[in-house]
Amino acid sequence: MIPLQLALRNFMCYRADDDGAPLRLDLDGLHVLCLSGENGAGKSTLLDAITWALWGEARSADDELIAQGETEMMVELVFALDGRKYRVIRQRQRGRSTGKGTSSGKTWLDVQSFDGAAWRPIGENTIRETQAKINDLLRMSYRTFINASFLLQGRADEFTSTTAAERKEVLAEILDLAEYAALEQRARERVRSLEAETIKVRGQLESLQPIAAKVPFWQQAVADASQRREQLQATRAALETAYTTAFTRLRELEALAQRHRELHNRLTTLTSEIQRHERDLTELSQRIAHAEQVIAKRPVIEQGLAELAAARAELDRLEELRTRFDELTARKNELREAWRAERDRLKEELSRAEQTRDRLRADVARLAELRTQEEQLQQRLRELAPLHAQLVRAQAQRTELEQQLNRIRDLATRQTILRNQLEQRTTALHAELTRYQQDQRRLAEQLAKAAQWQAELAAAQAAHAAARELEAQQQVRRTHEQATVDTLSAARAAAEQTRHAIAKLRENQALLATAGGACPVCRHQLDPAETEHVIAHYQTELAELHGRITQAEAKAQAAEQALANLRAAIATGERELTKLRQQAAAAESLERQLAQVAVWEAEQHALAQQIASLTERLAAGEIEPAIQAELAALEGQLAELSDEAGLRRDLAMAHDEISTLERQLREQSRLEGQLESCRREMARLQTAPDALPAAEAAVAEVARQLAENDFAHEIQTAGRQVAAAIEALGYQPELLEAARATARALTRWEQEERELLLAEQRYASDTKLREQTQSLRDHAERERRTVQSEADALASQVTALPAVKAEVTQLAQQINDTDRALQAAERDLAEKQAYLRQAEAAAAELEALQAQEQHLRERTALFAELAEAFGKKGVQAMLIETAIPQLEDEANRLLARLTDGQMHLRFEMQRDTKKGDTVETLDVHISDALGTRKYAAFSGGEAMRVNFAIRIALSRLLAHRAGARLETLVIDEGFGTLDADGRERMVEAITAIQRDFARIIVITHIDDLKDRFPAALEIRKTPLGSRWELRA
């Protein structure tokens, strides 16, 4: 991926240009670009914009990337990939704050492809799908791009300056091996989960077996309980028939008693109605007398109404005059406000005229200053005119010197490559021999563990046998547990039945004490001797029942204790059984390892033959003759060329001259800009001297009008006319208030008139209503006498009601007793049916759990193999062993170019200890003309080249693993921590690798470095946000 163009709007410190359009940066044609500027100016923000456009990720959250005070942002990136051009546009709108909180923001994403004539959309329907399309195009994720393309500050020596273990961790992170570690962990967690689930299933099997075996027993118990329930149902049906007959007779008598109560209530109601009618007759007589008194006052009321009408006529006349008076007063106030508004308008006009006059005076003074400045700038530009021709000559000389030096460097680079190829081939053969020897030692170590694995297998098999024996013991305990549960259930049921019997006896005792000598069972009347006999019988039976319930509770308590002991023993056995099963579970893995021993012995024999063959080949010493011949030819060509040191001195002098001339030409551009600005401002101020006299005259005229009150003449005339009209009207507010008071005092005659009309209307209706009320009172008296006669006849028929009620109550009690017995039988039947269903369900579940146990064992073995495969000795070790040679070859290729073939590095993955053992490691061995030394023994410049080569190699390795080409490199290595020589070496290193990348971006805040690169983007802060200036 090669960035070509970047456009931003409101992204962090970059806002928009003056007309609101996005800021656009064209990177096409810039091979090596330096981003310079002070800290915080926004250099790294441009890189954040690239990653946010492509992946929607940066150093901050989405809404934090939006410029402060703005609600949306946009980034557009055009990039080249595999010879084609693509454009990605991503926009973000900040979430809005509402009364319920802050809503989530909204993002838009579009990706387009350039077909040679126009941009064609290639995005998908959703943002997720479109992002996946971009990832497929780039063939790398955000994390991969950051680790591969970004050389971040302070991390250059992260690989070389750490320990071997930490180097492996860095390499594992670069290779993204954490994914395999996570898979291993998940596989092992799955194994543990499956083993625990298997143990749980086995426990369930053991607990279900005794329950499933009791299916025949509970089938017979259900049949016996069903027979007992049917007998009780027949008894209850006979009692229900007798109860229905008695209850029908009871309802007939209750209906007669209800009719008697209704007649009595009707008598009470009729008596109340007669009394109410008598009260109504008294009230109507009083109202008729009052109406006759009001009707006699008619002449006085009519006189008062005439006086009220005259007072209201005078009031209406004064109200009309008040309306005209209010209109004239409002018009007078409007004219006063209009006069004030006209005066204020003239004052504002005077203020504007004075401002215009003052501005024109300042413009006239500024115009004189600008004319003087113009003459000075023209003089300075005439002095700088000959510099451009000198710059062209110096640039041509520099180009010629650079071409000669490039020829020498190319020959030297080829010489270094050929030497490195010879050394790398020799090193590769030695490395291959070392790997074979390491594999041989590893196989020997694994074969040495065979005896230990055999002993561990025997222990696992013994644990398996012990687990079988303990499983049989657990089965016996669970059988005893079920029998104890049955005993406990029977004891509790007997105790419950005994409690019901005691309650029934106590209920009969209470009935005997309150029934007046009647038997509680048959209702037969008992004499005193029989009553004493029944009481004694009840006491004896109660004592016997209390003894039985004591025995049942003691039996239940003993069964509970025995059950607790059994369950404690079962729990202890389960814990021991779990340990034995875990130990026995290792048997399958040990058997697989022992079966692998024969394969390892065959591999060991094959490795011995390969080591012998490779040793003979290295001893012969004949390696790549063609490369040696080409080396000799290159050395002859280098000897024929001129002195490289002299060319470099001449080139440095040319660089200095060009820098001086460019600085002077930049001064010329700045002066030309100032001159143009000066002339534009003079043109703008040219009319100021002519306009100044007219402005001063306008100020004097407005001031005169205000001072002499020479304005708003029509408004003043209209005001005088309104004042005269108000005086001619003759209206006084005091007369209006007096008329209102007189009218209010006479309004009482209207109420008197309403009362007169109401009295006349009520007099006739009340007279008729009194006659009707008298008739109703007489009718109620006749009905009362009839109802009294019927009530007396029913009183003799309801005397048999108490005896019938007693009979119904006795039958209901017998039915309730039978219902309780039937409910007990139903509960007993339901309990036994539940036990039967439980046993049948246990039998069905037992079969399903046996199949589940077999499936769990197979899954456990599968995930155990996956855990080994994903572990550090499996796929992870294979990937690291594969990556190290690639990393070593790439680092040496770059290091040879950086050091003219003087340095070489090698990674050692195993080393021998003082005890003669071999341990895993990842050491870095660096060689130069003085031999092989440790990393710490090299100078700062040499160490920097090694670090740089390894870091570039790691980036390329990561990009290669992602299936992408590494075409863009971003370097942010903290140049401020290097001295002048260190910075010079860093620039040389970047120059040496520039042909390997299509785009290199260097970030620095040091001004001296930006001139060392062919193009620089200077970034600065402004009040309108950060801005850039491209210098190429």
Sequence and secondary structure as in RCSB ss.txt:
>XXXX:A:sequence
MIPLQLALRNFMCYRADDDGAPLRLDLDGLHVLCLSGENGAGKSTLLDAITWALWGEARSADDELIAQGETEMMV
ELVFALDGRKYRVIRQRQRGRSTGKGTSSGKTWLDVQSFDGAAWRPIGENTIRETQAKINDLLRMSYRTFINASF
LLQGRADEFTSTTAAERKEVLAEILDLAEYAALEQRARERVRSLEAETIKVRGQLESLQPIAAKVPFWQQAVADA
SQRREQLQATRAALETAYTTAFTRLRELEALAQRHRELHNRLTTLTSEIQRHERDLTELSQRIAHAEQVIAKRPV
IEQGLAELAAARAELDRLEELRTRFDELTARKNELREAWRAERDRLKEELSRAEQTRDRLRADVARLAELRTQEE
QLQQRLRELAPLHAQLVRAQAQRTELEQQLNRIRDLATRQTILRNQLEQRTTALHAELTRYQQDQRRLAEQLAKA
AQWQAELAAAQAAHAAARELEAQQQVRRTHEQATVDTLSAARAAAEQTRHAIAKLRENQALLATAGGACPVCRHQ
LDPAETEHVIAHYQTELAELHGRITQAEAKAQAAEQALANLRAAIATGERELTKLRQQAAAAESLERQLAQVAVW
EAEQHALAQQIASLTERLAAGEIEPAIQAELAALEGQLAELSDEAGLRRDLAMAHDEISTLERQLREQSRLEGQL
ESCRREMARLQTAPDALPAAEAAVAEVARQLAENDFAHEIQTAGRQVAAAIEALGYQPELLEAARATARALTRWE
QEERELLLAEQRYASDTKLREQTQSLRDHAERERRTVQSEADALASQVTALPAVKAEVTQLAQQINDTDRALQAA
ERDLAEKQAYLRQAEAAAAELEALQAQEQHLRERTALFAELAEAFGKKGVQAMLIETAIPQLEDEANRLLARLTD
GQMHLRFEMQRDTKKGDTVETLDVHISDALGTRKYAAFSGGEAMRVNFAIRIALSRLLAHRAGARLETLVIDEGF
GTLDADGRERMVEAITAIQRDFARIIVITHIDDLKDRFPAALEIRKTPLGSRWELRA
>XXXX:A:secstr
 EEEEEEEESBTTB   TTS  EEEE TT SEEEEE STTSSHHHHHHHHHHHHHS  SS HHHHB TT SEEEE
EEEEEETTEEEEEEEEEE   EETTEE   EEEEEEEEE SSSEEE   SSHHHHHHHHHHHHTS HHHHHHHHE
E TT TTTTTSS HHHHHHHHHHHTTTHHHHHHHHHHHHHHHHHHHHHHHHHHHHHHHHHHHTTHHHHHHHHHHH
HHHHHHHHHHHHHHHHHHHHHHHHHHHHHHHHHHHHHHHHHHHHHHHHHHHHHHHHHHHHHHHHHHHHHHTTHHH
HHHHHHHHHHHHHHHHHHHHHHHHHHHHHHHHHHHHHHHHHHHHHHHHHHHHHHHHHHHHHHHHHHHHHHHHHHH
HHHHHHHHHTTHHHHHHHHHHHHHHHHHHHHHHHHHHHHHHHHHHHHHHHHHHHHHHHHHHHHHHHHHHHHHHTH
HHHHHHHHHHHHHHHHHHHHHHHHHHHHHHHHHHHHHHHHHHHHHHHHHHHHHHHHHHHHHHHHTTSB TTT  B
  HHHHHHHHHHHHHHHHHHHHHHHHHHHHHHHHHHHHHHHHHHHHHHHHHHHHHHHHHTHHHHHHHHHHTHHHH
HHHHHHHHHHHHHHHHHHHH    HHHHHHHHHHHHHHHHS  HHHHHHHHHHHHHHHHHHHHHHHHHHHHHHHH
HHHHHHHHHHTTHHHHHHHHHHHHHHHHHHHHHT S HHHHHHHHHHHHHHHHH   HHHHHHHHHHHHHHTHHH
HHHHHHHHHHHHHHHHHHHHHHHHHHHHHHHHHHHHHHHHHHHHTTGGGGHHHHHHHHHHHHHHHHHHHHHHHHH
HHHHHHHHHHHHHHHHHHHHHHHHHHHHHHHHHHHHHHHHHHHHHSTTTHHHHHHHHHHHHHHHHHHHHHHHHHT
T  EEEEEEEEE TTS EEEEEEEEEEETTEEE GGGS HHHHHHHHHHHHHHHHHHHHHHTT    EEEE   G
GGS HHHHHHHHHHHHHHGGG SEEEEEE  HHHHTTSSEEEEEE  TTS EEEEE 
